[in-house]
Amino acid sequence: MKVVNLHHEEKKLIEQALANNRHAQHQLYTQFSPKMLGVCRQYIKDLQLAEDVMITAFMKVFTNLQNFEHKGSFEGWIRRIMINECISFIRAKKEVKFMDDESFVEDSHNSIESQLSLDDLQFLIDNLPEGYKMVFNLYVIEGFKHQEIAKMLGITEGTSKSQLSRAREMLQTQIQKLKNYSYGTE
């Protein structure tokens, strides 16, 4: 059995892409675009717009490839660029509004994600107000801390916590409505 060092292969591809080798760039794009489209889709409801943002972000990946320092995962580095591009896109559309209410409720909800199919959950997340959705995705899906989210979005830490709390409340309400509808009690 032959063992292939994937990290070495990835590093070699990155070096070739840095030298403007189009084949290497295409291989990197082909390898990472399905996952990165999923990342963009978490933030942008419309699949075509999410794909446009992903392509723009990949242009930034290739333009800034010399800045990748091989200290963390390459996929994580690309993911960060995708998230930042999604945030920039949403901000440019001026559809995101954050309420400055810094009161929030620490909740101990059962895991919302475990109660629904992935498609159902994505549907519910898509229907959150943009501010709630962005904070929810950054915190729950991406694993950022409130301090990091606040810095990324230009809001206070308390606003981030409040947005997350309200997003969870809204999702919980929607889940309850789905349950009631499924059981014919609505």
N, C-alpha and C positions, 0 to 999 in steps of 0.2 A: 504494500500500500504506500502510495506516494503522499507525503504531507506537503501542502502548499501553504506558505506563510502569507496569509491574506493581507496582513498589515504591510508587509514588504511590497506586495503587488499594488496595494492602494497608494502607497508612498511613491512608487514608480509611476503610476498613472498621474498622480498630482504633479510630479516633476515634469512629465511629458506635456501635460496640459499647460503648465507654466511656460513652456517653450512654444506655446501656441500650436501644439499638435492637435489638430481638429479631431482626429480619431480618438485620442485620449479624452478630449473634452466630451465628445459624444458618449464614450463609454461611461464617464462619470455621471453625465446627465441621465443616461439610460438606467444606471444602477440606482440613483437616488431620486429620480423624479416621481415614481409612484408614491413613495412615502411622503415626499415633500408636498405633493398635491394634496394628500390627506391632511397634512399640517395646515396648508392654506385653506382648505375646505372647512376646517374647524372654525375659522375666523370669518370666512366669506361665504355667504349662503349660495350665491350663484356659481355653479361649477365653471362656467366659461370665464367669469371674472377671476375666480380662484386660480384657474390655469394661467390667465394673463399675468397675474401677480407672481405666480411661481416662475414663469419665464423671465420676468423682469428681475426677480431675485436671483435666478441662476446667472443672469448677465452680471449682477453684482458679485456673485461667487467667483466667476471667472476673472472679472476685473480686479478683484481683491485677493486672488489666490496667493499672492506673495505674502500676504499678511497672516496666513495660516501657519502657526508655529509648531505644529505636530505635538502639542502638549496635551490636548484632549482629543476626543474622537472627531474625525472629520465630519461624520454625520451630524454630531452635535453642533459643530461650527456652522454647517449649512443650515441646520434647523433654526438656529438663532437668527441668521440672515432672513430666512423665510418669515419668521414671526415679526421681525422688525419691519419688513416690507409690507406685511399684512396690516400692521398697526398704522404705518404711513399711509397706505391706501385708504383705510377707513377714516383716518383723520382728514385726509384731503377731500373726502366726500362730505365731511362735516356732519356725519350722521351720528356721531358718538357724543353722548351727554352724560356727564358724571354728576350725580347729586352730591353736594358737599356735606350731606348729613353724615356725620362721623359716628352716629350711634349704630351699633350692630349687636346682633345676638349671637353668642357662641352657641352653635347648635350641636346636637348629638344625633342628627338624623342617621337612620340606617343608610348604608351606601346607596345613593340614588342610582348609580351606574348598574348595580347588581340586579335591580328590579325590572330592567327593560332591555330590549334588544338594542344593539348598536344603532340601527337605523332609527328606532323610536327615540332614543336618547339624542341623536344628532338632530332629528326633527324638532324636539323640544328646545334644544340649545339654540338652534337657528332662529327660533321665535322669541328669544329673549331680546330685550333692548340691547343695542350695541355695547353700551358700557358694561352692563351686567355680563354679557357674553364674553367680552374681552377679558375681564377680570376672572371670570369662571374658568375659561380655557387656560389662562396663564397660571392660575393657582392649582386647579384640580388636574388638568391634563398635562401641563408642562412642568409643574412642580416648583414654580418660582415662589419665593417668600413675598409677603406683603410689602416689605421694604423695597425689594427689587421691582415689583409691579408698580409701586408708587413712582419710583424713579423713571421707569420706562414710559409711563403714561403721563407723567407730569401732574400727579395728584398726590394727596396726602395718604399716608399709611392707613389712617382711619377711614378715608373714603374707599380705599381698596377693600378693607374689611367689610364695610357697609354694603358695597356693591356685590361682594361674594355672598353675604348673608341674604340679601334681597334676591339674588339669582337663585339661591338654593330654595328660598321660600316659594318663589314663583314656579320653579321646577316641581317642588313637592305638591303644590296646588294642582299643576297640570297632570302629574302622575295620579293623584287622587281622582281627578276627573276621568282619566283614562280607565282607572279601575272601576269606578262607578258605571261608566259607559259599558265596559266589558261584562259587568255583572247585571246590567239592566236596571240599576237603581237610580239612574238619572232620567 
